Amino acid sequence: MANHQATKKDVRQAAKRREKNRYQGKTTRNAIRDLKAVTDKAAAAGKLPEVIAMIDKMAKNGIIHKNKASNLKSKLAIRVNKIA
């Protein structure tokens, strides 16, 4: 365990960041799952910008890589466009 005050503080901050990142990641994954389950094109097109914003925020905060974010957004857009 840490002995210095600054190291103890760093451990506390890291735990707080980890919880926030896990929450943000899980929430985004759930939103992606829900978007994939939608069968109505209008509803899917309405939800797509919200999910894309969540993915962009994760990439900006360094939770996921920017290329992974681009791949996710591209695949979701293709999927939404294919809905009949």
C-alpha positions in Angstrom: 0.0 0.0 0.0 1.1 3.6 -0.6 2.9 5.5 2.1 3.1 9.0 0.7 0.1 11.4 0.8 0.4 12.1 -2.9 0.4 8.4 -3.8 -2.6 7.8 -1.6 -4.4 10.6 -3.4 -3.4 9.2 -6.8 -4.9 5.8 -5.8 -8.2 7.5 -4.8 -8.3 9.5 -8.0 -7.5 6.5 -10.2 -10.3 4.5 -8.5 -12.8 7.4 -9.2 -11.7 7.6 -12.8 -11.9 3.9 -13.3 -15.5 3.8 -12.0 -16.5 6.7 -14.2 -14.9 5.1 -17.3 -16.6 1.7 -16.6 -19.9 3.4 -16.2 -19.5 5.4 -19.4 -18.3 2.3 -21.3 -21.2 0.1 -20.1 -23.8 2.8 -20.8 -22.5 3.3 -24.3 -22.4 -0.5 -25.0 -26.0 -0.8 -23.8 -27.0 2.1 -26.1 -25.3 0.4 -29.0 -27.1 -2.9 -28.2 -30.4 -1.1 -28.0 -29.8 0.7 -31.3 -28.9 -2.6 -33.0 -32.2 -4.1 -31.7 -34.4 -1.3 -33.3 -36.2 -2.4 -36.5 -37.8 0.9 -37.4 -35.7 3.0 -39.7 -37.0 6.4 -38.3 -36.4 5.4 -34.7 -32.9 4.1 -35.5 -32.1 7.2 -37.4 -33.3 9.3 -34.4 -31.1 7.3 -31.9 -28.0 7.2 -34.1 -26.7 10.7 -33.3 -27.1 10.1 -29.6 -25.1 6.9 -29.7 -22.4 8.5 -32.0 -22.1 11.4 -29.5 -21.5 8.8 -26.7 -18.9 7.0 -28.7 -17.1 10.3 -29.6 -17.1 11.3 -26.0 -15.5 8.0 -25.0 -12.8 8.5 -27.7 -12.2 12.1 -26.6 -11.7 10.9 -23.0 -9.3 8.1 -24.0 -11.6 5.3 -22.9 -11.5 3.8 -26.4 -9.1 4.5 -29.3 -10.2 7.0 -32.0 -10.0 4.3 -34.7 -12.2 2.0 -32.7 -14.7 4.8 -32.3 -14.6 5.4 -36.1 -15.2 1.7 -36.8 -18.1 1.5 -34.4 -19.7 4.6 -35.9 -19.3 3.4 -39.4 -20.7 0.0 -38.7 -23.7 1.5 -36.9 -24.4 3.9 -39.7 -24.2 1.0 -42.3 -26.6 -1.0 -40.1 -29.1 1.8 -39.7 -29.0 2.5 -43.5 -29.7 -1.2 -44.3 -32.9 -1.2 -42.2 -35.8 -1.6 -44.7 
